[in-house]
Amino acid sequence: GMPGDEWAAMSLNSTSGTTGEPKGVVYHHRGAYLNALSNAVGWNMPHHAIYLWTLPMFHCNGWCFPWTLAALGGTNVCLRQVSAANIYAAIDAHKVTHFCGAPIVLNFVANATADERRDFDHKIHVMTAAAPPTAATLQRMQEAGFDVTHVYGLTETYGPAVICAWHPEWDELALDEQAEKKISQGVRYHALEGLSVRDPETMVPVPADGETMGEVMFQGNVVMKGYLKNPEGTAAALNGGWFRSGDLGVMQPDGYIKLKDRSKDVIISGGENISSIEVENTLAKHAAVMLSGVVAKPDEKWGETPCAFIELKDGESATEDDIIAFCRDNMAHYKCPKTVVFGELPKTSTGKIQKFKLREQAADL
């Protein structure tokens, strides 16, 4: 039956693998219902969509998609293991129309070998979030025939609550320019009341100049009830009538927000703020780089310097000097990594890079 009260708790989700401090996020029925429908409307999902689970259902309730598919009478296609071969095989066997995944999943698909791939002639829609995707990954996905929608949100906002709503005229742009448009996080979801970038101290919205950084904040029914048995954490996160995301971004002149960093991931070198996301975006364009995580390394002279941890593609090689030279050719020199470490990156069960572990490694170097 229906709940007696829409505000009643519905599910509990743990969050914060990237910071190492888990919290229990309490969802209510109203928020879950509204975001489940927002997924369908925002993504133009038809009745009876065939949905492939590459996103774990335990990750923020599968971004509310279990409920979206129930509302649409859709088909759930499940995988025992997420790999490029299994994704292509499922698309081929079940005529999958939609799947979601963090950028790491897109990397699997975009870098699949010829024998892992399958030919398909129907449109496959992919939704990505969890960490900002790089323009290079988005471009490779488009080239492989996948239509990618970029969304953004947090476990505290029932998953996707912001969408990079696509303008038809952007289809005329070159693929690399389309990818640059797509890395913006975008505008509020249909059921989100308020989305704003504000100075966290004064609560004044930042100007829409694409330059001034502030904290991204959310307001409305698709914001959590609170953190379980954590009144201090709840009060801090829902302070001043807005949910404070801890993400730093800018408001662009077109009203689309663009993330610059997690507040704790900004690298301050010689007094200059360096966005780890911007450095990772540059590294992703290097032909040998599969994944990268950029963190602050303590430095006597500069306070902090950028340190890049890099996972190379199978069969590819690169040296620290190659990587640094590539960065210097492609971005302001002060933003370039001063140190490069190669090896497998530590990840959460949902495929996010655990920056707190990288910071510990960088401090030990």
HELIX and SHEET records of a PDB file:
HELIX    1   1 HIS A   29  GLY A   42  1                                  14    
HELIX    2   2 CYS A   60  TRP A   63  1                                   4    
HELIX    3   3 PHE A   65  LEU A   72  1                                   8    
HELIX    4   4 ALA A   84  HIS A   94  1                                  11    
HELIX    5   5 PRO A  103  ALA A  110  1                                   8    
HELIX    6   6 ALA A  135  GLU A  143  1                                   9    
HELIX    7   7 THR A  155  THR A  157  5                                   3    
HELIX    8   8 PRO A  168  GLU A  172  5                                   5    
HELIX    9   9 LEU A  175  LYS A  182  1                                   8    
HELIX   10  10 PRO A  231  ALA A  237  1                                   7    
HELIX   11  11 ASN A  239  GLY A  241  5                                   3    
HELIX   12  12 SER A  276  LEU A  283  1                                   8    
HELIX   13  13 GLU A  320  ASN A  330  1                                  11    
HELIX   14  14 HIS A  333  LYS A  335  5                                   3    
HELIX   15  15 LYS A  355  ASP A  364  1                                  10    
SHEET    1   A 3 ALA A   9  THR A  15  0                                        
SHEET    2   A 3 LYS A  23  HIS A  28 -1                                        
SHEET    3   A 3 GLY A 226  TYR A 227 -1                                        
SHEET    1   B 7 THR A  75  CYS A  78  0                                        
SHEET    2   B 7 ILE A  50  TRP A  53  1                                        
SHEET    3   B 7 HIS A  98  GLY A 101  1                                        
SHEET    4   B 7 ILE A 124  THR A 128  1                                        
SHEET    5   B 7 PHE A 146  LEU A 154  1                                        
SHEET    6   B 7 GLY A 159  ILE A 163 -1                                        
SHEET    7   B 7 VAL A 187  ARG A 188 -1                                        
SHEET    1   C 4 GLY A 194  ARG A 198  0                                        
SHEET    2   C 4 GLY A 214  GLN A 219 -1                                        
SHEET    3   C 4 PHE A 243  MET A 251 -1                                        
SHEET    4   C 4 ILE A 257  ARG A 262 -1                                        
SHEET    1   D 2 ILE A 267  SER A 269  0                                        
SHEET    2   D 2 GLU A 272  ILE A 274 -1                                        
SHEET    1   E 3 VAL A 289  ASP A 299  0                                        
SHEET    2   E 3 GLY A 303  LEU A 312 -1                                        
SHEET    3   E 3 THR A 339  PHE A 342  1                                        
END                                                                             
